[in-house]
Amino acid sequence: MNAANLLKSISDAHPKLRKSEQKVADFVLGNPQEVIHMRIVDLASQANVSEPTVVRFCRALHYDGFQDFKLTLAQGLASNTHFEQFSLDSKDTVSEFKQKIFDSMIGNLINIRDHLDAETLENAIDALVKAKRIEFYGFGASAAVCSDAQHKFYRLQISAAAYSDPHMQTISAVSMSAGDVVVAISQTGRTKDLLHTVKLVKETGATVISLCPGNTPLSDLATIAIHIDVEEDKDLSTLMSSRVLHLVVIDVLAVGVAIRLGPALLDHLKTIKRSLRSLRQNDKRLLTRSDSDTDA
């Protein structure tokens, strides 16, 4: 677990902790760098609690004790120091905001990678492999993810479609049946039109896989909810990283499906690759043609 995940776990567990343990949590959340250099007696003193309270706090987070907790925190901070959520400044140079955006994206990818539940992914892959029909629903930036997903699954010899129009989604939704799968993709999990079509899908008995933040209306509706929780500056809509995170999770699902389909699929993908060669311009041929045009 990296530092961001550990600190988020502390925040999530905070309401369930005893009041004395909450004092420890508050100090750790506010001073993670200092905590890794403290002895248990130092942390107890700073948080104004007893040493046994610090131990109980660590065990409440499923650590054997303070040393185990401190080691995880230290390792996480060492590997995650530069990957923080960016905050743009009007005085930033291109070099500075480029660094911020890339570091933020890397941090978000690591965070989602560590939070994705393997069992949930396995259930999603199993449903996709068994599906008679797969359709992808999304609006706005998520529509581009749906198109990419359709392309990936079509190459896997799976009947797939992508819809970003509410009318087409409704028509698709009411024509689904048990054994079919809809993958609903949303950066917010609260888009009204998407929630409407997903409810229609659920009425048909089809499976709904969601890619969206947890604890949202869409994740609550889904049969299989894949949580993509990321903190972003909502005013910077063109710089949001959710789209990239969704694309990577789609890749994970597609690879899982490809592995399950076996060697025959690999032969098919090789056939596709050979068939596409004639559509690509060879550099040597391009050079020859250029020379010929010059001579003419």
Secondary structure, DSSP 8 states (H G I E B T S, - for coil): --HHHHHHHHHHHGGGS-HHHHHHHHHHHH-HHHHTT--HHHHHHHHTS-HHHHHHHHHHTT-SSHHHHHHHHHHHHHHHTT-------TT--HHHHHHHHHHHHHHHHHHHHHHS-HHHHHHHHHHHHH-S-EEEE--THHHHHHHHHHHHHHHTT--EEEE-SHHHHHHHHHT--TT-EEEEE-SSS--HHHHHHHHHHHHHT-EEEEEE-SSSHHHHH-SEEEE------TT-GGG-SHHHHHHHHHHHHHHHHHHHH-HHHHHHHHHHHHHHGGGS--HHHHHHHHHHHHH-
